[in-house]
Amino acid sequence: MDDSLNIDLPRPESNENEVPALVNFFPVTLPSNELFVYQVSFDPEDVVPLKEECTRLRIAIVMGLEKCEQSPLDANALMYPGGTVAYSIKQLERDEYPFTLRNGKEGTVRFTFIKNMPWDPVTPETVQIFGQVFQRAMRTVPDRVRIGKQTYDISTNKDFEWDAGRYGNVRLVPGAVARLVCTDKGPMLNIDISFRVMHCESVMQMLNRGENPRDIEKRMAVVTYSNKAFVVHQIDTSKTPNDTLEWSSKGEDNKTTYFEYLCAKYPNKVQKADLADPRQAMVVEKEKKFGNLNHYLSQYIYVSGLSDKMKQDFFFMKDVRNRIGGSPALRAWLTQELVLPDRKKAGADQFWNILNKWGFGLQARLLSLKTKVLAPPTIHFGDGTCKVPGKWEVYDRESRKSFHMAIPPQISESYVICESIQGANQEFVQQLERKARDMNIQIRPEVIETRRRDTESFLSQMQTIIERSRGGRGRTLIVVCMPDRDDKPGNLYTCIKQMTLKTSIVTQCALVKAQQKGGQGVKAQMTAVQICAKLCGIPWKVEGEGDVPTDGTMVVGIDFHHNKGAEKCSLMGLVASMDIVTMESWQTVVEMPPDEIIAETSQLTAAFAEALTQYRNFHNGRIPERVVVYRNGVGESQFLTVGKQEVAALGRELQNSCPGAQLCFALTFKNTKARIFADMGNDRYDNPAPGTVLDGSGISNRTGFYEFLLVPQSVTQGCITPIKVICLHNNITSLTSTGLQHLTFQLCHSFFNWFGTIKMPSVCEYAGRLAKFVGTHREGPPILPENLGHGFYYL
């Protein structure tokens, strides 16, 4: 291991209560026998050239050798991905096998022994072989369809069906993706559940109901008799099932109708009496590589996925999201049943026989581990405290008043620009003044009416205010009551935020509606809290329960934003806390080459050095004793490369600027494949409580680094996804594994755009929001004005 990656995280005995839980991992036992590795070649080479477009043909030829009359090849004992190497669980009886193509060309497949290979769960070969064997076994399970990397169960389940109005009856089809991961407890099968929307009606029934063929084209479809998935190219009404089809089998040419061909090829699933309509339209598939057109009877085709009309239907999409969330108990059951079929059910024997033949052992129960629940930090307002895990409010329902902000902002001038100060706008401004006063925020805005709704009128009034405020002391606030939502390029919102970057004037946009949910008071209260955070105030303080000293500790968050299109570039946002209790911070943005995820050393160290200088200025010349860096935006396959470069650069700069200071560098991952199900007993499962931590022991796949899963949020719908934190470097003597967990959980409470915990540490969320804000609204180089180094004006 590189010397710069020093891991020293003591793991003391925890005082938190242990809670049993299940995780979406299945223990896997690898075969004890060694693999036989062979080099594969075809003779003559021009019959089956080694090209990508011939991969499926080569696989079909090798798998078809099991029909060889003399010493047939045991295809179930062979794994051939289509290249020059094949793997077998037993020694082949012959070195050469003859084959004959449908066009009459003959050739020979030659297997040359290379070596014996032991099973190692870390190697890519083992992961690839297990994945292909597992998919081969899954194809034997009835009603399983593979779409992309997901395997879906298309069997009928009335519990997942509902009437979607003009879209007809639809249902959710559960699917799963499986991958082999190496952990400190051996290899594990990780299962992640997903859903697709699928029509309960066939394409023929949809067309008869009056569905527009264009709403079916370009969507994924499933063939019921073969469980094949394809993208619909078009609906062909010029062909029917009784049209002639020419095809060949075993060297013989045949000429039948389309329907007779299906009856001959799938006699167990397609009968002659099944033809519903001899004049039904045909569904066309266009092959990607060769462009061949394949025709299917529309009565056997079922469409899945969402059409453009569905995606634009707000109420339908909301309904789908609510149904997809599911309960933790449902997701735990699907994880258990969808991927590993019950041995007692029909059709499951072949699945388990394939795995047993290769020597793979699978525990048919989810992995059970112990989790712990961290004590929630204390939330301090200016005149009160609360200690509610997951979510809180700035309004105290018992006393019927709002809490004071922990540190009120200093506002020199404030303005409200609106079309007219009547109706909803008038009520909103009145509520804003009252709610702000209740929270000890002094706002007495001057109201300016534009009398017009166009962008130029609003910008003209803003420019007048900016000219008037130029040279004045303090901070100026402009609140803009947006006339409507406009997502077009160059809209009012974008122009306002561009003006913020140019002039350092803090702006707050509010979309005021006549029918506001909860009334204008709720919106005004949230707006007042945002104004407090934007103008360097602190809505609430967060005091953690961990062993990390708050005095002398600086926390840094780093994240990237990648601009696409004409302004293609990558921006790194860096946010450094001056105080981890109040989250008073300094921030900057640095431009990187397009699509770059590794920070350029000189730019990273320059930004980090300035953050250390700002900390020294904030604390009257005192340097930080401990620096904890949370780095987001790195893929799991690249984290080691990123870590080595950035840890070395930050470590050198820290010792140059602050001799004796100690450093911890941790990576955060928002989109993990792990799921945690709290075991409530009697086969009941629920979402884990906020603060639930699953230590890396048992699911860690990065030997040598400490990692843990954290559930920071409380959810009432769906199944929550934990975040993963990997500690790549630590030489902070006072920081333990429990201390890092508590610090991470504490930082999830310090995001001032939401009354509750968020999924990521706030410094990472702020860094990502800042980079995106500058990247989206900048007009020139992404250089922040000096006055915008503080305050969360980008929320």
N, C-alpha and C positions, 0 to 999 in steps of 0.2 A: 504493500500500500504506500502511496505517496506520503512523504513525511509531513506535508502541509495539511493532510487530513487526519488530525489527531482527535480521537474519540475518547472522551473521559467523562461519562455520565454515570455517577453512582446511582444505584437503584435501592433506596432505603425501603424498609417495610412501610406500607401505606396504611393510613388510618381510615381511609374511605371504605364504605361498605362494599363487599363484593356481591355482584348480581349475576346469576347465570344467564347466558345468552347463546343463541345459535348464530353462526356466520355462514355465508353461502359458499362454503368450501367442503369438498368431499375428499377424505384421505385416499390416496392412490398407492397401491403396491406395484412396483415395477417387476418385470420378469427376472428370474434368477439366471436363466441361460443367456449366453452371449448371442449377439446378432451375427449373421453372415452377410457380409457386404460384397456385392458383385458390381462389376462394370458391365453395362449393357450396350451392345452395338447391333446394328441392323445391316444385313448383307443381302443384296447390294444397297449401298447408301442412298442412291438416287430414288429408290422405291419409297423409303420413309426418311426424308432428310431431317437433320437435326435443326428444325426451325420451330419458332413459337407456335405458328399456326398449325403445326402437325402434332402438338403435344397430346391432344385428345385421341388422335389416331394411334399414336405409339402406345398410349395406355390401353386402348381397346385391343390392340394386337397382343400385348403381353398378357392382359387378363383373359383373353380368348384362348390362350394356350392350354387352358385346363380341358379343352375339348380335343386336344391332340390324341390321336388314336394310340400311338406308341408312347408309353410313359408320360401321361398327361401331367402338366404343371399344376401344383396345388396353389391356385391363385389366392385362396384365403390365407395362406401362410406367407405371401409375398406382398411387399409394399413397394410400388413403383410410381414415383411422382411424375414421370414423363421425361426425365433427363437422361444422363449417362450412368446413374447409380441406382441400384435396387437393393432392398433390404429383405432378408428372409429369416424366419425363426428356425429354419432347419436347412440342412445342406441339400442343394438341388441334386436330383438324380442324374441329370444330363447337362452338358454345356451348351448344346445347340437344339433349337426347336424350330421346325418348319412352320410357315404360315402361308395362307392364300387370301389375297384381298378380293373384294367383291368384283373388281374389274378383271380378275383372272391373273393378276401379277403374283408371282411367288417369291418368297424370300426366306431368310433364316434369322432368328434372334439368337445372339450369342451372349452367354453369361460367363464372365471371367472373374474368378474368385480374387478378391483383393485382401481382405483381412477379417478377423473376428473383432467385434466391437462390443465392449461392455456397456450396460445401461447406466447412463449418468443423467440425472434429472436436470442438470444445468445446461447441457449441450443443446444447441438448436436442433440437432438430428433427433434427439429423443422427443423433444416437443413436437417436431413435425410428424414423426412416426405415430406418436400417440394421437395427435389430432386427426390424422387420416384414418387410423384404425377406429377411432371413436365415431367419426363421421360415417365410415362404412357400416358400423353397427347401427347407427341411428337411421340409416336408410332402410333398414329391415323392419323398423317399427311402423305399424300401419298409421296412415294419416299424418305423416311427417313430411314437411316441405322445406327445402333449404332455399332461403332468399338472402343473397349476400353471405354474411358470416352467421346469420341467425337461422335456427331451425325452428319452424312453427308447427303447432298442432292444429290442423284444420278440421278435426273431428267436431261434430255438432255438440254444442253446449248451450242449452237454453238460458243458463244464468248470465251469459255474456251477450245475449241478443236484445235488441230493442228497436222500436219503430222510430225511424229518423225522419218522419214526415215525407217531404217531397223526394228524399233520397231512398225511400223504401226501407225495408228491414235490413239492418246491418248488425254486425257483431264484432266483438274484439277477439282477435286470434292471438293467443299467447305464444311467445317464442323465447328462445334462449340461445346465448352464445357461450361456448365452453372453451376454456383454455387451461393448459397445464402450467402450474407455477411451482417454483422450488421454494420451500420454506424451511425454517430451522427444525420443523417436525417432519420433514420429508416432502415428497411431491404431493401436491393438492390439485384437485379439479375445481376451478373457480367457475361459477355459474352466474350469469347476469340475465335477468328477465326483461323482456320488452314486449310491446303489443303492436299489432297492426289492425286497422279497420278493414273488414271484409264484407262484401255484400252477400246477403243470404240468397239472393236471386241469381240465377245464371245470366249470362250475357243475353241469351235468347229471351228470357223473361223480362230483362231490363229494356230491351228494344221493343218488345211487345207493349210494355207499359208506357212507351213514348220517350225513353231516354235518348238524348242526343248522342249519336255515335262519337262526336268529337270529345265528349266528356268521358268516354271510355278509352280512347286512344292515348298512348303514351303512359298508361298506367300498368302496374304489375298485375298479372293474372296467373291463375293456377289451373292446371288441367287435372280433373278429379281422377281419371283412370290411371294416370302415370305419376301423379304428384310432382309434375314438373312446373317450374315457375318461369315466366318470360314476360317481356314488355310488349304490350299490344301495339303493333305497327299501324294497323288500320282494320276497319270492318268492311269486308268485301261482300256486297250483296249480289255480285254478278255470278258467284259460284254457289253451288248447293251441295249437300251431302251425296247426291246421286251423280255428280260429275265424275268423269273418269280420272283415275290416278294410276300412273305407271310406277312400279317399284320392283326391287329385286331382293331375293332372299336365297342364301346358299347357292349363289351363282345362277339362279333361275329368275327370268324376267316374268313379271306378273302385271296384269291390267285388270283393275277392279274399280269400283266406286270408292269414294272416301270412307263411307260408312262400312262397306264390306271389308275394307282394309283394317278398320278398328276391330271389327268382329273377329277377324283372323288373328290379329296380333294380341288382342286383350280379350280372350274368350271368357275369362272369369268375371270381367267387369263390364263388358259391352255385349249385349244380346241383340239379336235381330229385331225383337219386339220393342226395343227401347227407343227407337227413332221417334222423337216427339213431333217434328215438323220437317217433311222432306224439302221444304222451300226455305228453311232457316238460313240466315246469313252465316258466313264463315269468318272466323277471327284469324288474322294474319300476324305471324311473327317474322321479323327480319333478323337473320343471324348477323351478329356483329362482325365476325371476321370475314365471312365469304359473301354476305349479302343475300343468301338464299332465302326464299319465302316459303314458310311452312303454314299450312292451313289447318284449322281446328274447327270442329263443330261447336257452335256457340252454346248448345245446351249443356256441354261438359266444361265450360269455362266460367270461372268465378273471379270477379275483379276484386283486388285488394288495394289498399293505399287510399290517398285522398285526392280528389279532383280539385281543380282551381276554384270551382264554386264552393266546395266544402271548406277550403282553406280561408275563403273570404267571408264565410258565414260565422259571425261571432258566436251566436248562441249554440250552433252545432259544435264548434271547436271547444267551447266551454264545457259542454256536455261530455265530449270525448275526454278532455283533460280530467274531469272529475271521475270518470269511469276508469281511466288508465291508472290513476293514482293507486287505487286498490288499497286494501288494508295490509298491514304487515303479516297477519295470519294468512291471507290469500297468497301473498308473494312467497312466503315461506313454504306453503303447500305446493305452489307451482314449481318452485325451485326443486322441491323434493320429487314431485311426480312427473314433471314434464320431461326431464332429461334422463332420469333413471327409471325405466318402466318396471312396474311390479312384476316379480318373477311368476306370480300366480296368474297373471292376465294372459289372454291369448295374444300371440304374436311377439311375446317378450323373450321366448326361448332363444331365437336366433341372435338377438342382441347380446345376450349374456354369453352365448356360445362363442361368438367372435372374440369377445374380450378374453374369455377363458383360454381360447386357443393360443392367443398371443401371450398369455401369462399375466395379463393385467388384472389386478384386484381392485375393486371399488367398494368402499364402505357405503352402503345404501342409506346412510343417515347423515344429515348435516352435522358439521363439526360443532361440538359444544365447548365453549370456553367461558372463563370467568372475566367479567368486566367490573369496573369500579366507577362510581359516580362522584365527581368532584363537587366540593361545596361551592355554591355560586358566590361571586364577588359581591361586594356591597356597592350600591349605586347611591351617590351623594348628590343631592340638589342643593341649591342655596339655602333652603330652609326645611330640609327633610331628607330622609333616607328610605331606601327600600331594598329588599333582598329577595326578589322574586325570580326564580330561574326561568330563563327563556324570553320573557316579555314583560314590559312595564309601561306605565303611562305617566305623562307629565301632569295629568289632571287627577287630583285626589278626590275620589267620589264621596268619601266620608265628610270631609270638610267643604266639599263643593267649591274648590278653588285650585288653581294651577300652582305647581311648584315654581319657585324662583330658579332662574338659571344659576349654575354654579359660579360662573364668571360672566357677568353681563357684558355685552359688546359696547364699545365707545363709538357712537354715531354722531357725526357733526352735522350732516345734512341728509334729509331723506325726501324722496319724491315718489309719487304714484302717477304713472301715465296710463290713461285709459281712454276709450272712445268717448264715453260720457259718464259722468258721475250720477248715474241713476240706476234704479232697480238693483240687480245682483251686484254690480260694481260698488254701489254705495254701501250696501250691506256688508260686502267683503271688507272694504276699507274701515268701516266702523268696528267690525269684529277684530280686524288686525290690530287696531289701536288698543282695543280693550284687552285682547288676549296677551299682547306684548306687555302692556302695563301690568297685568296680573303676574307675568313671569319676570318682572323687574327689568324689562327692556324698554328703554325710552325711545319711542318712535312717534313723532308728530309730523307726518308727511305733508308736503305741499302737493295738492292734486292738480294735475295738468290734463286738460281734455284735448284730444286731437280732432274730434268731430268727424273723423274719417277712419276707415278700417284698413287703408292701404299701408304697406310697410314703410314707404317714404315719409308719411306723416309722423309715425312713431319715431323713426330714426332722426328726423329733423328736431323733434322736441328733445330727444336724448342729447343731440349735439349741442343744443342751446344750454342744457344743464351742465354739460361737461365744460363748455367754455366759461360758464359762470363760476364753476367750482375750481377751476384750474388755479393753482397757487395757494389754495386754502389749506388749512391744517385739518387734521383728522381724516375720517373716511366718509365717503359719500355713498349712499345707497339709492338705487333706482329700482322701484317695483313696477313691473309692466303687467297690466291686466290684459292678457292675450284675448283678442276677439274670437278666435277659433283655432282649432288645431290644423296646422298646415305642414305636411311632410315633404313638400316639394323642395328641390335644391334652391338655395338662396332665399329661404323663407325668413320670416320675421325672427324666429328664435335663433337661427344661425347668425343672422346679422347682429343681433343683440350680444351674443357671446363673442363674436369677433371683435366687437367694440370693447368688451371687457379686457381682452388680451392686448388691445392697442392702448387703452387709456388707464388701465388699473382701476376703473370704476366698477364696484361690485354691483351686479344686477341680479334680480330675482324675478322670474317669470311665473305667472299664475294664470292658469286657464280657468276663468270664472264662468260657471254655468248657472243658469236660472234655477234648474233643478239639481242642486248639489246634494249628493248623498251625505246625510248627517247634518246638512245645513252648512252655511258659510263659516260657522264657528269652528268646525273641525278642520276645514282647509286653512283657515286663518291661523289656527294654533300650530299646525305643521309648518306653515310658511314662516311663522315667527321663530320657531326653533331653527329652521334652516338659515334664516337671517343671522341669528346669533352665531352659528358655526362659521358662516361665510365672513363675518366681520371680526374674526379672531376672538369671539366669545367662546365659552365652554358650557354647553347645555347641562352636562352632568359629569361628575368624576367617578372613576371606577377604582375601588380598592380591592386588590386581589387577596387570595388566601395562601399563595405559595410562599416558598422560601427565598425568592429573588428580592433582594433589597431594592426598594424603589428609588432610594437616594443614590445617585452616581450611576444609574443604569440608563442607557440610551437604546431604543429599539428602532431598527431601520427596516422599511419595507421596500422591495424592488419588484416591479412588474413591467411587462412590455405590452405595447399596442402596435399592431401591424396595419398600416394604411394600405388599402388596395386601390386599384384604378390608376388614374393619371398621377395622383400624389402618392405614389407607392413609396413607402419608407417604413422604418421601424423606430418607435420612440420608447425610450426607457424612462419610466417615472420612478423617482426616489423620494421617499417621505421618511424623515427622521424625527422621532419624538424628542422634545426637550424635557418632557415630564410624562412618565408612563401612567400617572394617575389622572392628570388633566388632559393628556394627549395634545398639549400645545406642541405644534410641529413646525418644521421647516421643510420645504419641498422644492424640487427642480425637475426639469425634463431635459433629456439628452437625445439627440438624433443619432440613429445607428443605420448601417446599410440595410436595404430592404430584406425582409424575412429573416433577419438575424436574431438569434435568441441568446447568444453569448455576448455579454457586454464587452466592448472594446476597453482594454486595460487602462489606457491613459484617461479616457473619458470617465470611466467608472471611478478611478482613484481621485480624479479632480472633483467629481460631485461628492464623493465620500469625505474628502478633505474639507470641503466647504461646509458639509454637515457638521463635522467635528468643530470647526471654527464657530459656527452658529451656536452650538451647544456651549462652547467656552464663553461666548459673549452673553448668552442667556443666564449663565451661572456665575457671572462676574469673575471670569478667568479660571474657573475650575474645570478640569478635563474629566471626561467620563471614565469611570473605573471598569465598566463592563459594557460591551456592545453586543446586542443580539440582533442578527440579521435574518429576516424572513424573505426568502426568494421565491417568487411565484412565476409561472409561465414557462416551465421547463418540462419536457416530456420525460417519461420514465426511462426511455432508452438513451437519453443524452445527459442525464443528471450528473453522472460522474465526471464527464468532460467539462461541463459547466462549473461544477463544484471545484475541481482542481484549479482552474484558471482564476475564478473569482475569489476563492478563499485565499489563494496566495497573494493576489493583488490587494485585497482588503486588509489582510494581515500585515503586509509590509507597510502600508500607509498608516495603519493604526499605531504601529510601533514607532514610526517616524514622527507622527503628530502627537501621540499620547503614550510615551514610554511607560511600560508596565501595565497598560490596559489589556483586558482579556476579551476574547472574541468567541461567540457562538454563531454558527452558520447553519440554518435549517431551511429545507425546501418544503414548500406546501403544494399539495395536489388537491384540487377541488373535485375533479371528475374521477373518482375511484370506482373500481368494479366491486368493492366489498360492500356487503349489506349486513347490518346487525339487527337481530330480532331478539328483543327482550323476552325471556322465557317466564311467563306468568303462571306456569303450572297447568296441569290437566290439558296439555296440547293447546294452550292459548298463548298467542304471541302479540306483542305490541311494539310500538316505536320506543327506543330507549330514551331515558330522560335526558334533558340538557346537561352537559357535563360528563356524559358517559365516555369512558376511555377504555379502549382495548389495546393493551400493551402488545408490542410487536411479536412477542413470543408466541409462536404457533402459526402466524400468518406472514411473518417477515420473509421477504424474498431478496433481501439485500444483506448478505452475510457480512458482518463487520461494521454495520451502521445501525444506530438505534432508531427505531421508528414506532409510531403509534397511530391509532385511529381515534378521532375525536368527533363526538356528536355535540355541536355547540347550540343547536337550535331546538325549539319546540314546535312541532307541527301537529295540526289537527286533521289533516287529510293526507292520504297517500303514505308512502314509505320513505323515510328520510335516508339520505346518503351521507355517510361520514366523510370528513376530510382526512387526508393522510399527511403526516409530518415526518420527514426524514432528517435526522441531525447528522450532517456531514463532518462537522468540526466543532470541537468545544474544548477550551482550556480555562473556562470560568470555574474556579475552584468551588464556589458556593452554589453552583447550579447543579441540581440533581435531575433525574428523569421526571420525578413528580413536580419539581419546580418548573421545568419547561412545559409540562402539561398545564399547570395552573396559569402560567404566563400567557400561553396561547389562548386558553379559555377566557382569561381576563380581557385580552385584546379584542375578542369577538363581541364585547359589550360596548366598545368605544366608537361605534360608527354612528354619527350624528344625523343620519338621514332616515333612521328607523328606530322606533321605540322598542328595542329588543335586540337579541343577539343576531349576528349574521354568520354566514357560513365560514368566512375566512377571517384571519387576524386583520384588524382594521387598517394597520399600516399597509398591508398588501392591497386591500380594497381601495384605499385612498390613492396609492401609487398607480393602480390600474385605471381608476377613474380620471386621475390627472393626465396620464399619458393619452387616454382616449379623448379627453376634452380638448387638449392642445392639438392632437393630430386631426381631429374632426373640424375644428374651427379656426385653425391658424391660416393666415394668408401669406406669411413669409417664413423665415427660419424660426424653428420652435424655441425661441429664447424668451423666457418669462421676464416681464418687467420686474424691477427690484421690489416694488410694493406688493407683488403677488407671490412672494416667497413664503408668506404666512397666510393662514385662513383657508378654510375649505370652500372657496368660492366656486368650485367646479361641481358641487353637489346639485 
